[in-house]
Amino acid sequence: MPSAPVGPPSSDAHGPGDKAGVKSEPPTKAWSSVTSSAAGRNFPSCAACTQYLLLGLLLTCLLLAVAAICLGVRFLQVSQQLQKMNRVLEATNSSLLQHLHLKITQLEQRERDLKESRRELAQSQEALQAEQEGHQAAEGQLQACQSTRERTEENLQLEKAQKNTLEQRLSRVHDKLKPLFTCTESCCPVGWISNKKRCFYFSSTKKSWEESQSHCKSLSSDLAKFEDRYYGYYGSSLHQLLMSASGVSDSYWINIKYTWSSSGGIDTQYPTCAKAVKKLWLQVQDEACRTLLPFICEMAAFRYPDEDYLL
């Protein structure tokens, strides 16, 4: 609060004694009275200030209360929004988790499918490699077959040429042999006797039974066969042939061989063979196989060698 102005004492108020150096008494009482009056005037001003201060504080509290209420309401709104956002986030998180789980399941299935595809691809590659190897082997076989075909064709050409040459030779042989044959269906070589579509040869040399058999084999024939010892001959015509044959002997080897001796035992060292004896009837007798006798060869008659038969 402002105080009253205090100035230096004027020279008019003091008397001449001040100037003479007489010490004056300080104005204490005057100052006190001035101060008291000034304080009395300032007390009402302080009470008004206090009221204004309290009113300001009340207004400030009201403002703070309103601000707190507004902040509370805003907090509730924000809290509700946060709860909504939390629920939305939870729902979104659950959906994302489900989608993620579905994606993981799909990826696992795709991985299994990929493994299966790789396994099938490996099998396909192995099968393809095997097929390629088989194809290469088939190509090799085809080339070998082609080479064989070429050789076969060459051999066929050679065989055709040989066939033509053989046909020409057979034709010439046919022309040469035609005057020698007078038969039509059952023919026998020169020197052989025909009987019931069979040809018989009466040898003029004497040989053992084994040698006679070998000689007949060399003539593409066999010793004359008799199934029975006494009655197995080819009818009376063979007997007539044997009787009419002009040979060096009356006995001929035939195709019967025995291993039984005259005593009834088996004789492997000196076996006996059969011979046909020319008598009033055809008789078969035993003879040691080492004995030298002429023989009778027998073979099947053949057709007249015309051109078709020769080919």
LOKEDREN-646719 format. One record per residue: z, x, y of N, C-alpha, C in turn. Coordinates in pm, whole numbers, plus 50000, padded with zeros to 5 digits. Example, Ala and Ser with C-alpha at 12.3 -4.5 7.8 and 13.67 -1.06 7.14 Angstrom:
507805131949431507805123049550507805132049670/507085128549775507145136749894507875129050003/
This chain:
500005008649881500005000050000500005008850123/499325005350231499225013950350500525013950426/500825025650478502065027150559501695027450705/502685025050787502455024850932502185038650980/501355040251077501035053651129502195059351207/502375071651175503475078651242502875089851322/503035089751446502475100151531503575108851590/503215119351656504215128251720504835121251840/506045123951860506715117551974506095122152105/505875111952183505255115052311506305121252406/505775127852503506635134652598507265124952694/506695112652701507225103052793508485096752741/508615095452613509795089052555511005097752564/510785110252555511925119352561512075123652704/513155127252728513415131152866513135145652886/513475149753000513295163653036514125172652954/515105166652888515965175252808515255181252690/514235174152635513505180052523512745192152566/512235191052673511505202552722512425214252748/513675211252777514595221952806515105228352681/514685223152566515105229252438516255222552375/516675210552431517775203252366517195196452247/517895198152134517425192552003517695177852000/516555169851961516695155251956517025150751817/517595139251805518035133651674516875126651610/516565128751469515395122751400515505107751392/514385101351391514405086451394514515080951254/515645081851189515835077451050515925062651042/516665056851129516875042551127515595035451160/514855040451242513575033851276512625034151158/512565044751085511685046050965512105036650858/513345035250832513865026250728513515012050760/513685008350886513364994650923511884991850907/511135001450935509654999650920509294998350776/509905006250692509605005850546510034992750489/511114987650520511624974950465510724963650504/510294963650622509404952950666508064953550594/507594965350572506304967050500506434962650357/507574965550292507784961250152507904946450145/508504939950235508624925450234507264919050245/506424925250318505094919750329504274922050204/504494932150117503694935650000504124928349873/505274922549858505744915749736504864903949700/504484895349785503584884349746502254889449695/501764899949741500474905649695500594910149553/501634916249509501814921049370501894909449273/502544898649307502644886949218501264880849197/500474880149296499094874749280498274883549190/498464896549208497694905849120498104904048976/499394901948954499874900248817499304887648756/499234877048833498644864448783497174866448749/496484873448837495074876048810494894884548685/495834893848669495754902548550496004894648424/497024885748427497304877448309496144868048281/495584862348387494434853448368493244860948307/493084873048354491984881248296492224884348150/493524887448120493854890447979493634878147892/494024866347946493834853947868492354851247843/491594853047949490144851247933489564861147833/490094873247845489614883547749489974879647607/491194874547586491604870247450490734858847402/490474849047499489604837947459488214843047420/487714852147503486404857947471486434865047337/487524872547314487654879647186487754869747070/488504858447092488614848446986487264842146957/486544838847064485184833147044484294843046974/484404855747019483584866146954483964867446806/485294866646780485734867846640485224856246557/485284843746620484784832046547483284833646520/482594837846626481134839846607480854850346500/481644861046507481454871646407481794866446267/482854857946257483214852246127482114843346072/481594834746165480494825946121479284834246078/479004844246165477864852946129478114860245999/479384864445978479734871245853479544862045734/479974849245753479774839645644478294837545616/477504836245725476074834645704475454846645634/475834858245685475294870545623475764871745479/477064867845454477574868445317476804858945227/476544846545279475764837145198474354842445173/473764848145281472434853845263472454865345162/473534873445173473654884545077473824879244935/474614868344919474764862444786473434857144734/472684850144824471364845344784470464856944746/470504867244833469664878844801470104885444671/471444885544646471944891444522471454883544402/471514869644415471014861344305469514863444285/468784864244398467344866644388467074880244323/467884890044368467704903444310468054903544162/469124896244124469474895543982468364888743902/467844877443959466744870643888465524879743878/465254886543992464114895843991464344907343894/465604912243893465934923143800465794918643656/466264906243625466124900943488464654899343451/463874893943549462434892343521461774905843500/462184915443586461614928843571462024935043438/463284932743397463734938143269462954931943154/462764918443161461974911943058460544917043056/459984918243177458604923443184458544937743133/459584945743168459624959543121459764960042969/460654951342915460814950742769459504946542703/458804936742765457524932342709456504943742714/456494950942826455574962142839455894973042737/457214975642719457604985742621457164981542481/457374968442450456934963342319455424964542303/454704961042410453244962342405452814976842389/453524985842462453195000042449453475005142309/454605000742250454895004742112453834999442016/453444986542037452394980941952451074988441970/450754991742095449534999442120449625013342059/450845019142064451015032242002450805031441851/451375020841790451155019041645449675016641616/449045008141701447605005841683446805018641700/447245026741798446555039441820446715048741700/447925049241643448135057341524447275052241408/447255038841392446425033041286444935036041310/444545035141437443155038141469442845052741443/443795061641476443595075841448443495078341298/444375071541221444315073241075442985068041021/442565056241070441265051041025440125060241069/440275065841190439235075041238439185087441149/440375092541110440395104141021439765100740887/440105088840834439485084640708437975083040724/437575077240838436135075540862435435089040872/436115098540938435525111940948435425118340811/436475116840729436405122340593435275115640513/435205102240526434125095140455432765099440506/432665101140639431395105640696431045119640648/432055128340642431805141740593431365141540448/432045132840368431635131640228430215126240217/429895116240302428535110740301427525121140345/427895129240444426995139940485426775149940373/427875153540304427725162540191426855156340083/427125143040056426285136139958424835135540003/424645133340136423275132940188422595146540173/423355157240203422795170540184422465173140038/423405168939949423135170639806421925162439764/421825150039819420675141639786419375147839838/419445153639958418265160340010417875172139922/418915179639877418615190639785417995185639656/418585174739602418005169039481416605163739505/416385157739626415065152639658414055164039666/414465174939729413575186439734413285191839595/414375192339512414165196939374413245187339299/413455174139322412575164239257411145165539304/410995168139435409635170039486408995182339424/409795193039414409255205039349408905202139204/409835194839136409565191238997408345182338986/408215173039083407055164239083405765172339100/405805181839192404615190039212404275197639084/405345203639023405085210838897404595201338789/405195188938788404775179138687403325175038709/402965173038836401575169538864400635180738823/401075193138851400235204338807400125204638655/401285202638588401245202538442400405190838391/400505179338463399715167838422398215170738436/397875177338545396465181138560396035190538449/396935200238418396605209338309396495201938177/397435192438154397395184738030396145176038024/395755170338140394535162538141393325171238105/393315183338165392225192338132392255196037984/393495198937934393615202037792393225190137705/393585178037751393225166137675391715164437668/391085166637785389625165737785389005176037691/389585188237697389075198637607389325194837461/390545189337434390865185337297389995173737250/389725164437340388845153437302387455158537267/387005168137348385695173837316385725180937180/386825188437154386935195237025387035185136912/387825174436930387955164336826386625157236800/385915155336909384605149136889383705157936805/383745170936834382935180236754383425180836610/384805180736592385355180736456384965168036383/385005156836456384615144036394383165144536347/382315150136430380915151336391380745160436270/381585170636262381485179736148382085173736022/383205166036037383885160535920383265147435872/382475140935952381925128035915381105128435786/380265138735763379515139035637380385141535515/381635146835533382475150135419383235138335364/383335127335439384125115735397383185104235364/383445098535244382675086835203383565074535191/384875075835221385815064735213385825057235344/386465045535342386535037135462387965035335510/388905031835420390285029235461391255039135398/391205041335267392105050535198391335063135165/391615073535239390905086035222391865096935180/391345106535106392115118035061391335130635094/392035141735110391315154335135390415158035016/389525167435042388625172234937389445178834827/389185175134703389915180734589391095172334546/391435161734622392525152934589391955140134527/392765133734443392345121634373393065109734436/392305099434473392855087634536393255077534430/394455071634447394925061434354395955052834425/395595039734446396505030134508397055035334641/396125039434730396465044334863397385056334859/397335063734749398065076334735397065087034695/397365099234732396495110534699397275120134610/396635124634503397255133634406396415146134392/397125157234382396465170234367396995177034241/396115180434150396465187434026396135202134047/397185210434047396975224634073396395231533950/395735242633977395195250833869395995263533847/396945266233934397815277933921399165273533866/399835282733804401135279933746402225286233832/403245278433856404375282933938405645276833883/406785281933928408055275733893408215262633970/409265255333935409445242234002409675243934151/410505253534192410775255834334409525260434405/408765269334346407535274134408406505262934419/406475254134318405565242834323405925233434437/407225231334453407675222634562407305228734697/407485241734711407135248434838405645247734864/404855249434758403405248734775402975234734820/403545224534761403225210934804403645208534949/404795214134990405235212735128404235219235223/403665230635181402685237135267401405228935281/401155219935186399985211135193400325197635256/401475196935326401935184435389402085173335288/402625176735173402825167035066404095170534993/404285164334878405475166634797405075165534651/405955170534562405685168634420405645153734388/404845149934293404725135934254406075130634210/406445118734265407785113234243407755102834133/408795103134050409015093133947410465088833956/410685076033982412065071234000412795070433868/412115067733759412755066333628412255077433536/413065081033438412735092233352411565089033261/411505076833209410485073533110409475063133158/409955054233251409045043333286408695043233436/409275052133515409045051633659407805058933702/406675054633664405425060633710404585049733771/403465053333829402655044133905401665036633816/402125030433717401245022333631400345030733541/399495024033474398615030733379397525038833446/397225035733575396185043033646396565057733662/397865060633689398295074533698398165081433563/398465074033456398295079733322396825082933295/395975074033340394545076433324394105088533406/394645089833529394325101533609394775114433540/396015113733485396525125633417395705128833293/395265118333223394475120733102393075125733136/392555121133251391195125233287391165138033366/392355143133407392385155333487392005167233401/391145175233454390735187433384391545198933439/392615202433374393485213033421393635223933318/394465233433357394685244833268395795242133170/396475230633183397605227933096397705212933076/398515209332972398775195232948400095190733011/400845199933071402145196933134402105200833281/402675192133365402685194433510404095191433564/404475199833661405765197333728405665184633812/406755176533808406885164833894408225165533967/408465156334059409615157334150410865151034089/411365156933979412645153233919413345166133880/414625167533923415375179633892416715175733835/417075182033724418335178933657419255190833666/420525187933665421545198433653422345196833526/421965187133441422685184733317422025192733205/422825199433129422315207133016422145198032895/421505203032792421285195132671422585191832600/423635199832624424935197232562425755186732637/425265182132753425975171732828426795176932944/426925189832964427695195233076426795198633194/427425202033304426675205633425426285220233416/425005222933438424495236533431423895240033566/424665246833648424185250633780423435263733780/423655272033678422965284933672421535283533621/421345275333519420015273233464419715258233464/419385252333581419105237933585417765235133517/417635222833477416385218433415415655209133508/414305209233499413465200833582412575192333491/411905182833554411095173433475409635177433481/408945175433371407505177733366406845165733300/405635162933345404845152033288403915157833180/403985152433061403205157432948402025147932925/400845153632916399625145832894399445143332745/399805130832704399615126632566398945112932567/399125105832457398525092532453399155083432557/400405085732592401065078732702401765088932790/402115084732909402755093833004404195095932963/404545108332938405885111432891406475122032981/407765120233013408505129733098409495137233011/409435150533017410295158832936411025168933024/412115174532968412895184833039412275198433017/412445207033117411935220633107412755229133202/412975241533167413685250733255412905252433385/413615251733496412945251833626412245265133653/412605275633579411965288633600410645289833526/410355280233442409115280833364407925279233458/406855286633430405645286033511404735275333455/404485264933538403635253933498402805249533618/401635243533593400935237233706401725225133757/401355219733866402135209133930401195198733986/401795187234020401055176134080401665173334218/400835174334322401265171034458400835156834491/401635150334575401375136434611401555134534760/400665126834821400765123734963400155109934987/400425104035102399875090935135398435092535180/397605082735142396225082935185396155079835335/395065083835399394915081835542393615074635569/393475069835689392285062435728391105071735747/389965065335750388755072935780388855078135922/388655090935944388855096636078387745093236175/387735080436218386775076936322387285081636456/386565078336562386885083736693388235078736745/388525065736725389805060236771390965066236696/390785068636564391865074236485392145088536527/391135096036556391335109836599392025110536735/391735101136824392365101136956393785095736949/
